[in-house]
Amino acid sequence: MKPSVASLYQAVEIAQDIPPLLIGERSNTNGSKRFRDCLLAEDFDGCLRIGLEQEAQGAQILDLCSAYAGRDETADLTRLVKLYAESVKIPIMIDSTTPTCIEACLKLYPGRCIINSINLEDGGRTLDKVCRLAKKYGAAVVALTINEQGMAMTADEKVATARQIYELAVGKYGLRPQDILFDPLTFTIGAGDENLLDAAIQTLEGIRRIKQELPGVFTVLGLSNISFGLPPAARKILNSVFLHEAVEQGLDAAIIDPGKILPLAQISEEDRAFCFDLIYNRDQGLDKSPLMRFIDHFAERVEVDEADETQEKRPEEALHQKIVRGDKDGIEDILAALLDRYPPLEIVNQILVPAMRHVGELFGKGELLLPFVLQSAEAMKKSVAWLEPHMQKVDQEEGTKVLLATVQGDVHDIGKNLVDILLSNNGYKVFNIGIKVPAETIIAKARELTVNIIGLSGLLVKSAIVMQESLPQYREAGLKMPILLGGAALTSEFVATSCVPNYDAPVVYCADAFAGLKALKDYEAGQLKSTVAAPKNGQPRMKPGVKDVNIDRSHPVPEPPFYGLRHVTDIDPAKLFPYVNEQALFRGRWGYRRTASSSAEDYLELTRTTVMPLYEDLKKRALAEGLLQPKAAYGYFRCYSEGNTLYVESDDEVMPFDFPRQSSPPYLCIADYYRTREEGGDIAAFFVVTIGDKIAVETRRLFEADAYHDYLMLHGFSVEVTDALAEYWHEVMRRELGIAVEKPADMTGYVTQGYQGSRYGFGYPACPDLDAHKMLFKLLEPEAIGVTLTETMEMVPEVSTSAIIAHHPQAKYFAV
Amino acid sequence: MRYICANCGYVYDPAVGDPMNAIPPGTAFADLPDNWVCPLCYADKSNFDPLD
């Protein structure tokens, strides 16, 4: 008998005479808004209707997914499975990664279904459970080529991961090859991502080789990812052509919207040629990329509201659009055409600068995300660089001049550099004089360069104080230009009340780089004014924290594996990735936030097709190029508390770590979590960890090469991997102390401190003072792992972090 | 509707409220006071994205 799946009513062969087997994708809470809305409204008949429609459109199997945060997946999916089993003639595919939910559905279903899906992301724990279920209930499984290192991008990786899964599923759990449908993953070739130019080729090759090297197995693809980022009409055609090519390589099944696939015969030869060039990344000896030619060719096909994409655009509009879209491709041709008509400076001032302002407005309205703004800035930079040789020297002396610096003692420069990128690509002359700059140097440079405005930046709490305290120096030096202040520790209240009175010209708080740009515009309009404290209901910011003040004094003190310090230099960087806070990375560091106009599904698709591939690529690159060199200096020391002080005993001396106490209830202080001498003393644990200077050097190189987008990406990545190392090393130390009874199940568990004790970073809200680093460095000697201190006690390289670890179960985050 | 902190990944769930800031269950994100901050990383409301 040929391998088949079955409903109560019919059997369907997986290998169709005319492939592929069509699996409908719309009965899915994550893929279809309509289906999700029905489910949320408990309209199960509506959910069923979506299945029946797909059946009518030609689907041969229906994927069924009810996963939705906040709802009971098992209750929903079992109810839907029952309903579909009775009313839909074709078999179903159970789309869930929760083994208990899968089993509940398998028990109910009166036929043979497919489980969607398994992978090796968690090292095989879930795969173990699901394969056993597949064996027990005789189900088939979809297997995604993902392992602990991430999603397989190249054909080699796809085949290797498939083989890994095959060996487990067949060799260990006794499934037959024909029970497995491998999905070698599809990534978009429609968004212009340099790293994905050959993504379609890799997927097609993956299909061919999996079929060849693992005889008997089937292949399946989630097809529509291939065209994400393109207009709907073009997507339909590209999806259909790509499906045809995939079937040629041996694809057995496709998960698709059956209403949105065209037979190849309905697609003209000419249309197909553009699709083939894009799929196979063929430049055909032309200057324009296959993607640009594809977009141009299908431009007329788009809906009426997008009709501005026609080819006969005036070059002025074309340039404007290139900048707004952040598309550098072929921009020289447009500039050359414009240079016949306008002087170069006019092109800059009349077309390029207004386009960048439009980009800023779109960002301000929440319609454009930061990474795309940076791509626009790159297109701007490229245009200006191309025009510069045609300009006379005198042109560059015009315009407002800005001096930028990160203040004394502070090494953080991402904020300052984003301001630099934005201002210099909006037509301002920027002098970026670097990090750790003393006030005297800033004053001297401001005079020498006759700048119109100074911008000061700094991340640390300490830097806010430096700004406040150095302003009188600027006043005494007789400077009269406005000063802009930016940094994570600043608030408009602080600037208004503590900084503005210290200087005679306007002092302005800028919450982000765009606020800096706005300040420059205000300056040019003669409207720049000092920040005034906005009385926000007169309420100071809330101070969250535990309200529990009775700290249990009898909690046992764990036994450390050793006393003193140790240095560890052989940490496997790949082990850090599971500890990366992806939400903080994607949304916070990278700025891939959900815009006002996008839905949860849009965001999910952005994540899946743009952000995740970027992240996967960075992980691979970081490992391949040895950019991550994680090291730790750590130790355990006898200690006892006395009031606000923790006395830490090293070999030859007792070091007093003074911690601040909250000034309002419950008056917490880190020292409270340790026993006093009378109570028998305690142990204190510390670490300094770093991922090494190599990634910092590469990050700087990207900024200097004007690769703004990649600069932001690598910088955010390095910061979050540093945090991941801290999280990982904290766990290692909890294990060594014997207090890591159970690992948090996922990243949320780490974010919410779902473990015993707490880790307080020096410089953070519970112990903001960095001076403790002086003693910490004596205790741990982290110079041996390449970490040193600046004169203001900040660690270098920036990708380092330090902490004191409290083992007491009541110890959690708080702010003083 | 739940909201997520872009700075640290903390999720504000109206069904749970926020005990660290003494916010009772049943409080919609929009109804949180303007001076409310993330209980884990102290980022203000503008740093939150809708999640659902």
Boltz contact constraints between the chains, C-beta under 6 A:
constraints:
  - contact:
      token1: [A, 536]
      token2: [B, 34]
      max_distance: 6.0
  - contact:
      token1: [A, 537]
      token2: [B, 34]
      max_distance: 6.0
  - contact:
      token1: [A, 539]
      token2: [B, 35]
      max_distance: 6.0
  - contact:
      token1: [A, 541]
      token2: [B, 35]
      max_distance: 6.0
  - contact:
      token1: [A, 541]
      token2: [B, 37]
      max_distance: 6.0
  - contact:
      token1: [A, 542]
      token2: [B, 21]
      max_distance: 6.0
  - contact:
      token1: [A, 542]
      token2: [B, 35]
      max_distance: 6.0
  - contact:
      token1: [A, 542]
      token2: [B, 36]
      max_distance: 6.0
  - contact:
      token1: [A, 542]
      token2: [B, 37]
      max_distance: 6.0
  - contact:
      token1: [A, 544]
      token2: [B, 20]
      max_distance: 6.0
  - contact:
      token1: [A, 544]
      token2: [B, 21]
      max_distance: 6.0
  - contact:
      token1: [A, 544]
      token2: [B, 39]
      max_distance: 6.0
  - contact:
      token1: [A, 581]
      token2: [B, 9]
      max_distance: 6.0
  - contact:
      token1: [A, 583]
      token2: [B, 9]
      max_distance: 6.0
  - contact:
      token1: [A, 584]
      token2: [B, 8]
      max_distance: 6.0
  - contact:
      token1: [A, 584]
      token2: [B, 9]
      max_distance: 6.0
  - contact:
      token1: [A, 587]
      token2: [B, 6]
      max_distance: 6.0
  - contact:
      token1: [A, 588]
      token2: [B, 6]
      max_distance: 6.0
  - contact:
      token1: [A, 588]
      token2: [B, 7]
      max_distance: 6.0
  - contact:
      token1: [A, 593]
      token2: [B, 6]
      max_distance: 6.0
  - contact:
      token1: [A, 593]
      token2: [B, 49]
      max_distance: 6.0
  - contact:
      token1: [A, 594]
      token2: [B, 49]
      max_distance: 6.0
  - contact:
      token1: [A, 600]
      token2: [B, 52]
      max_distance: 6.0
  - contact:
      token1: [A, 751]
      token2: [B, 9]
      max_distance: 6.0
  - contact:
      token1: [A, 751]
      token2: [B, 10]
      max_distance: 6.0
